Amino acid sequence: MVDRVYKRDLHALRKILERLRLDFSKVNSSTNWTKLRIEPLLKHARSLEQRMRSDEFSREFSRLRKGVVQFHSDLVYLRTNVKALEEILRSETKVRVR
């Protein structure tokens, strides 16, 4: 169960980050959020997805269930950053509309 939820949520968060990268490219901001946060987060998410699909770990999930806390912390970290980036994008978009 952990592996399916983890893989699904990780994939969904990566897709959201890719959308945010595109959305931030359309906003004229004094901070380059794509380079500062989005690219590093995307790199992290892609790396985790790649490792989960690798032969090295594909058969390990029965033993990795003890690591639920670590899997959960990955998702919390990414969700928190995505939420903050979405809020920043909303505020940057509001400034642009004025």
C-alpha positions, 0 to 999 in steps of 0.5 A: 500500500505504501508504495502505491500511494507514495509513487502516485503522490510523488508522480502527481507532485512532480506534475504540479511542479512542472506546471508551476515551472511553466506558470512562473515563466509567464510571471515577471518576478524579481525572484527567479523561483524556477531556479531557486526552488522549482528546479531543485524540487523537480530534480529531487522528485525525479530522482526519487521516482527513478529510484523507486522504478529501479531494479535495485528497489523494485522488489524491496518494498516489503522490507522498506515498509519500516521506512514509512516515516521517511516516505511520508517525510518526502511527501510532506516536504514536497507538498509543503513546498508546492503549497508555498509556491502556489501561494507565491504564484497567486500573489505574483499574479495579483501584483501583475494584474494591478 
